[in-house]
Amino acid sequence: MKHTAEAIVVGAGIMGCAIAHALAERGMTDVLVLDKDAIGRGSTADAAGGIRQQFSTETNIRIAQYSVRVWETYQERFGIDIGLRQQGYLFLLTNPAEEAVFRANLALQQSLGVPSRWVAPPDIAAINPGVVLDDVVGGTFCPEDGWCDTYSATVGFAQAARKLGVQFQEETPVEGITIERGRVVGVRTSTGNVASPLVIICAGPYTRLVGAMAGVELPVDPYRRMSFITEPFEGLPQSLPMTIEFASGLYFHPESHGFLFGMANREEPIGFSKVVDEEWMIATVERLVERAPAFENARVLRGWAGSYEVTPDANPLVGWVGEPEGLAVAAGFSGHGFMQGPAIGACMAELILDGCVSMVDIAPFRPSRFAEGELAQEHNVI
Ligand SMILES: Cc1cc2nc3c(=O)[nH]c(=O)nc-3n(C[C@H](O)[C@H](O)[C@H](O)COP(=O)(O)OP(=O)(O)OC[C@H]3O[C@@H](n4cnc5c(N)ncnc54)[C@H](O)[C@@H]3O)c2cc1C
């Protein structure tokens, strides 16, 4: 392993890999990415792969727009098929109070150029004929949204970064961050120390623990979330969009000739458990069958649990930590981080190499906002 680097990235999930690649592409190639496990095996591996532009804040919408353009051109740029399916995201609203909020969010999205639109129940029936609409007041749909394979996308960034000179060291937990006179000077790992004036924390759900190594409080907490995949079954076409019942957090989309589905358990306590909760699986399946009765014919092939990396306002910490100097963070994406990887990589490269970010105003995501009491709440969280 290297003993010095111009920059150290802690964590090789989508964020660590996209940032390392963006830095190297812009000329900073002496970068070392350390992961306690393996590339793309953290939360990124457990994600449903969803990619959407239907957010409620300008920063998230712009980040999503930039990222979608990268996902659309990924194969030609990186030579890897990430299985992108732009079949749209369909939000179903059952609570009349949500209509005004979603319509306001739509107006913001449309003003920024996102082709999302309001859909009344008959429009929804045409887009997804498989859902029960008795209690649905309407919804929103964006045909450019979709999903892809998170693992190949992450490995693609890592491979491209490696070709430019970035080094990846797997199975190497960072155990300490060394600080001298208020500045970061390196990290301590299980296999030795590495000196660097710049450390970027991309540790996903473990970010609070890594921040504590530098005496910094980074408010990111892990919450278990589960996804399940069905065997192929009759009754629902593979052309359906990602469909989300917003009130419950139930979602499903076609995957591997069957369907992938899940539902947010809002009572889930903080914790790193990755054991599938069978009671919640049953509750999810019951809700799914009520919303889309064709799932009665489906057999669950497998399920898994992963960690959402949640902050108090469901938005990430992106930027310099402040003190110590030389410490930056890009973490806490609160369940919508995979899709944002490309833009966050480019933003962090601008921040580090240019001293400021011009492509998107990421000031709302500054890590200091919690201490300042200026949260940047995202409403469209699943
Ligand atoms: C069930 C589920 C469904 C989801 N669905 C979606 C979706 O549809 N769309 C979407 O955009 N997002 C989704 N997400 C969220 C998405 O997975 C995350 O926002 C995103 O993957 C975060 O990426 P990351 O690189 O920040 O974190 P991670 O992928 O967790 O990477 C962090 C890395 O840091 C490493 N690490 C931690 N501590 C240390 C240490 N001390 N030393 C060295 N390495 C360390 C870990 O091993 C890990 O590899 C979902 C998440 C779950 C759990």
The ligand as an SDF file (V2000), in Angstrom:
LIG
                    3D

 53 58  0  0  0  0  0  0  0  0999 V2000
  -32.6900   -1.2700    0.3300 C   0  0  0  0  0  0  0  0  0  0  0  0
  -32.0980   -0.0080   -0.2320 C   0  0  0  0  0  0  0  0  0  0  0  0
  -32.6280    0.5440   -1.3970 C   0  0  0  0  0  0  0  0  0  0  0  0
  -32.0610    1.7100   -1.9290 C   0  0  0  0  0  0  0  0  0  0  0  0
  -32.5430    2.1580   -3.1270 N   0  0  0  0  0  0  0  0  0  0  0  0
  -31.9560    3.2320   -3.7140 C   0  0  0  0  0  0  0  0  0  0  0  0
  -32.3870    3.6710   -4.9940 C   0  0  0  0  0  0  0  0  0  0  0  0
  -33.2980    3.1010   -5.5950 O   0  0  0  0  0  0  0  0  0  0  0  0
  -31.7360    4.7300   -5.5560 N   0  0  0  0  0  0  0  0  0  0  0  0
  -30.7180    5.3910   -4.9250 C   0  0  0  0  0  0  0  0  0  0  0  0
  -30.1800    6.3570   -5.4690 O   0  0  0  0  0  0  0  0  0  0  0  0
  -30.3070    4.9870   -3.6900 N   0  0  0  0  0  0  0  0  0  0  0  0
  -30.8920    3.9350   -3.0820 C   0  0  0  0  0  0  0  0  0  0  0  0
  -30.4670    3.5210   -1.8610 N   0  0  0  0  0  0  0  0  0  0  0  0
  -29.4670    4.3460   -1.1540 C   0  0  0  0  0  0  0  0  0  0  0  0
  -28.0820    4.1210   -1.7040 C   0  0  0  0  0  0  0  0  0  0  0  0
  -27.7500    2.7570   -1.5640 O   0  0  0  0  0  0  0  0  0  0  0  0
  -27.0800    4.9900   -0.9220 C   0  0  0  0  0  0  0  0  0  0  0  0
  -27.5440    6.3270   -0.8100 O   0  0  0  0  0  0  0  0  0  0  0  0
  -25.7260    5.0230   -1.6420 C   0  0  0  0  0  0  0  0  0  0  0  0
  -25.3580    3.7480   -2.0850 O   0  0  0  0  0  0  0  0  0  0  0  0
  -24.6710    5.5850   -0.7180 C   0  0  0  0  0  0  0  0  0  0  0  0
  -23.4070    5.4200   -1.3240 O   0  0  0  0  0  0  0  0  0  0  0  0
  -22.0920    5.6820   -0.4780 P   0  0  0  0  0  0  0  0  0  0  0  0
  -20.9620    5.5100   -1.3940 O   0  0  0  0  0  0  0  0  0  0  0  0
  -22.2650    6.9830    0.2390 O   0  0  0  0  0  0  0  0  0  0  0  0
  -22.1340    4.5620    0.6780 O   0  0  0  0  0  0  0  0  0  0  0  0
  -21.7290    3.0030    0.6220 P   0  0  0  0  0  0  0  0  0  0  0  0
  -22.1180    2.3670   -0.6550 O   0  0  0  0  0  0  0  0  0  0  0  0
  -22.2470    2.3960    1.8800 O   0  0  0  0  0  0  0  0  0  0  0  0
  -20.1600    3.0470    0.6530 O   0  0  0  0  0  0  0  0  0  0  0  0
  -19.4720    3.3770    1.8360 C   0  0  0  0  0  0  0  0  0  0  0  0
  -18.2330    2.5200    1.8980 C   0  0  0  0  0  0  0  0  0  0  0  0
  -17.4540    2.9320    3.0130 O   0  0  0  0  0  0  0  0  0  0  0  0
  -16.8060    1.8040    3.5310 C   0  0  0  0  0  0  0  0  0  0  0  0
  -16.3650    2.1090    4.9090 N   0  0  0  0  0  0  0  0  0  0  0  0
  -17.1360    2.3890    5.9790 C   0  0  0  0  0  0  0  0  0  0  0  0
  -16.3580    2.6120    7.0670 N   0  0  0  0  0  0  0  0  0  0  0  0
  -15.0650    2.4820    6.6540 C   0  0  0  0  0  0  0  0  0  0  0  0
  -13.8160    2.5790    7.3070 C   0  0  0  0  0  0  0  0  0  0  0  0
  -13.7140    2.8510    8.6140 N   0  0  0  0  0  0  0  0  0  0  0  0
  -12.7000    2.3640    6.5740 N   0  0  0  0  0  0  0  0  0  0  0  0
  -12.7600    2.0630    5.2590 C   0  0  0  0  0  0  0  0  0  0  0  0
  -13.9400    1.9510    4.5930 N   0  0  0  0  0  0  0  0  0  0  0  0
  -15.0710    2.1650    5.2750 C   0  0  0  0  0  0  0  0  0  0  0  0
  -17.8730    0.7140    3.4440 C   0  0  0  0  0  0  0  0  0  0  0  0
  -17.2850   -0.5850    3.4670 O   0  0  0  0  0  0  0  0  0  0  0  0
  -18.5370    1.0310    2.1180 C   0  0  0  0  0  0  0  0  0  0  0  0
  -18.0090    0.2860    1.0510 O   0  0  0  0  0  0  0  0  0  0  0  0
  -30.9900    2.3670   -1.2900 C   0  0  0  0  0  0  0  0  0  0  0  0
  -30.4540    1.8090   -0.1090 C   0  0  0  0  0  0  0  0  0  0  0  0
  -30.9870    0.6400    0.4080 C   0  0  0  0  0  0  0  0  0  0  0  0
  -30.3920    0.0640    1.6440 C   0  0  0  0  0  0  0  0  0  0  0  0
  1  2  1  0
  2  3  1  0
  2 52  2  0
  3  4  2  0
  4  5  1  0
  4 50  1  0
  5  6  2  0
  6  7  1  0
  6 13  1  0
  7  8  2  0
  7  9  1  0
  9 10  1  0
 10 11  2  0
 10 12  1  0
 12 13  2  0
 13 14  1  0
 14 15  1  0
 14 50  1  0
 15 16  1  0
 16 17  1  0
 16 18  1  0
 18 19  1  0
 18 20  1  0
 20 21  1  0
 20 22  1  0
 22 23  1  0
 23 24  1  0
 24 25  2  0
 24 26  1  0
 24 27  1  0
 27 28  1  0
 28 29  2  0
 28 30  1  0
 28 31  1  0
 31 32  1  0
 32 33  1  0
 33 34  1  0
 33 48  1  0
 34 35  1  0
 35 36  1  0
 35 46  1  0
 36 37  1  0
 36 45  1  0
 37 38  2  0
 38 39  1  0
 39 40  1  0
 39 45  2  0
 40 41  1  0
 40 42  2  0
 42 43  1  0
 43 44  2  0
 44 45  1  0
 46 47  1  0
 46 48  1  0
 48 49  1  0
 50 51  2  0
 51 52  1  0
 52 53  1  0
M  END
$$$$
